[in-house]
Amino acid sequence: MSIAEICPCVNVTCPNHGDCVKCTSRHLRLGTLNYCSLYTVLPVLQEAIAADPDSPAASILRVIVDRRLEANAELMKKHGLSEEKQAELRRKVADYSDY
């Protein structure tokens, strides 16, 4: 099994789909979170929002998170992907590395 076969990213038409190095490099250059990074930090972001929901920082984080999740949901719908399948692929990717 290769990482390309289990890439959980919902942007399946991206030329970097399944190529973690190029994907991460592109997102670093753009200053955005790629799919895997988003799901890595999502619990922490949601925790920070919940800790002080009325703060200016929480408002900014909420917008960032909501926009990204909405974009992901649109791509999932467009490509006929389910949240269950994506969660399964995220688990496989998490178990992919030996270290």
TORVO-116333 format. One record per residue (C-alpha): residue in one letter; x, y, z. Coordinates in pm, 1 decimal. Layout:
residues N
+------+----------+----------+----------+
! rest !        x !        y !        z !
+------+----------+----------+----------+
!    A !        X !        Y !        Z !
...
+------+----------+----------+----------+
END
This chain:
residues 99
+------+----------+----------+----------+
! rest !        x !        y !        z !
+------+----------+----------+----------+
!    M !      0.0 !      0.0 !      0.0 !
!    S !    129.2 !    346.2 !    -87.7 !
!    I !     42.1 !    677.3 !     73.6 !
!    A !   -117.1 !    784.1 !   -256.8 !
!    E !   -367.0 !    498.0 !   -224.2 !
!    I !   -480.9 !    609.4 !    121.1 !
!    C !   -451.9 !    987.9 !     87.5 !
!    P !   -756.0 !   1121.2 !    276.3 !
!    C !   -756.7 !   1466.0 !    113.6 !
!    V !  -1093.8 !   1551.6 !    -36.5 !
!    N !   -929.8 !   1755.3 !   -314.0 !
!    V !   -883.1 !   1448.3 !   -529.8 !
!    T !   -819.4 !   1648.8 !   -847.6 !
!    C !   -518.6 !   1829.5 !   -695.9 !
!    P !   -195.0 !   1742.9 !   -879.5 !
!    N !    -31.1 !   1693.5 !   -537.1 !
!    H !   -296.3 !   1446.1 !   -414.1 !
!    G !   -112.3 !   1156.8 !   -253.3 !
!    D !    225.0 !   1332.1 !   -263.4 !
!    C !    270.9 !   1452.9 !     95.3 !
!    V !    597.4 !   1636.5 !     32.8 !
!    K !    459.9 !   1845.6 !   -253.5 !
!    C !    126.5 !   1898.5 !    -74.0 !
!    T !    291.4 !   2018.8 !    245.8 !
!    S !    535.4 !   2236.8 !     52.9 !
!    R !    255.3 !   2405.0 !   -141.3 !
!    H !     49.1 !   2471.9 !    169.6 !
!    L !    349.9 !   2606.8 !    358.2 !
!    R !    418.2 !   2842.7 !     68.6 !
!    L !     51.9 !   2956.2 !     69.1 !
!    G !     35.8 !   2980.6 !    447.8 !
!    T !   -262.9 !   2746.0 !    470.5 !
!    L !   -333.3 !   2414.7 !    638.4 !
!    N !   -353.4 !   2109.5 !    419.6 !
!    Y !   -615.7 !   1843.0 !    490.4 !
!    C !   -399.3 !   1631.2 !    721.2 !
!    S !   -270.2 !   1933.7 !    912.1 !
!    L !   -621.4 !   2066.0 !    961.2 !
!    Y !   -739.4 !   1741.1 !   1116.7 !
!    T !   -425.3 !   1725.5 !   1329.6 !
!    V !   -484.7 !   2067.6 !   1488.5 !
!    L !   -866.5 !   2076.2 !   1466.0 !
!    P !   -926.8 !   1945.9 !   1821.3 !
!    V !   -689.0 !   2208.6 !   1962.1 !
!    L !   -851.0 !   2486.3 !   1758.7 !
!    Q !  -1198.3 !   2379.1 !   1871.9 !
!    E !  -1077.0 !   2365.3 !   2231.5 !
!    A !   -932.3 !   2717.1 !   2203.9 !
!    I !  -1259.8 !   2847.6 !   2060.8 !
!    A !  -1461.0 !   2680.4 !   2336.9 !
!    A !  -1231.3 !   2815.1 !   2610.1 !
!    D !  -1328.5 !   3176.0 !   2537.4 !
!    P !  -1594.0 !   3178.4 !   2264.1 !
!    D !  -1651.7 !   3554.3 !   2281.5 !
!    S !  -1288.1 !   3656.0 !   2239.5 !
!    P !  -1163.1 !   3819.7 !   1919.1 !
!    A !   -919.2 !   3531.1 !   1868.3 !
!    A !  -1200.5 !   3276.1 !   1893.7 !
!    S !  -1399.4 !   3469.2 !   1634.5 !
!    I !  -1107.6 !   3460.6 !   1390.7 !
!    L !  -1037.9 !   3091.6 !   1455.4 !
!    R !  -1406.4 !   3004.5 !   1416.1 !
!    V !  -1416.0 !   3169.9 !   1072.6 !
!    I !  -1098.5 !   2991.8 !    960.9 !
!    V !  -1218.7 !   2652.9 !   1082.3 !
!    D !  -1572.3 !   2694.2 !    948.9 !
!    R !  -1455.0 !   2803.1 !    604.0 !
!    R !  -1214.8 !   2512.7 !    575.8 !
!    L !  -1472.9 !   2258.5 !    693.6 !
!    E !  -1730.2 !   2401.8 !    450.6 !
!    A !  -1482.1 !   2377.7 !    163.0 !
!    N !  -1403.8 !   2017.9 !    261.4 !
!    A !  -1776.1 !   1934.3 !    279.5 !
!    E !  -1830.8 !   2077.9 !    -69.2 !
!    L !  -1543.9 !   1874.4 !   -211.2 !
!    M !  -1670.3 !   1560.7 !    -36.6 !
!    K !  -2013.5 !   1611.6 !   -189.3 !
!    K !  -1865.6 !   1686.4 !   -532.3 !
!    H !  -1656.0 !   1368.0 !   -529.8 !
!    G !  -1911.1 !   1144.4 !   -354.9 !
!    L !  -1697.9 !   1091.1 !    -44.1 !
!    S !  -1833.1 !   1004.2 !    299.3 !
!    E !  -1710.2 !   1128.4 !    636.9 !
!    E !  -1678.1 !    765.9 !    749.0 !
!    K !  -1449.1 !    683.4 !    455.2 !
!    Q !  -1239.8 !    995.6 !    518.3 !
!    A !  -1206.2 !    908.3 !    888.0 !
!    E !  -1094.0 !    557.5 !    788.9 !
!    L !   -833.4 !    700.4 !    550.6 !
!    R !   -708.2 !    943.0 !    818.1 !
!    R !   -659.4 !    645.0 !   1052.1 !
!    K !   -468.8 !    455.5 !    781.4 !
!    V !   -244.4 !    754.7 !    714.9 !
!    A !   -181.0 !    793.9 !   1088.8 !
!    D !    -71.6 !    428.7 !   1105.3 !
!    Y !    131.0 !    445.6 !    782.2 !
!    S !    463.3 !    556.1 !    928.5 !
!    D !    688.1 !    322.7 !   1125.3 !
!    Y !    817.5 !    607.5 !   1340.6 !
+------+----------+----------+----------+
END
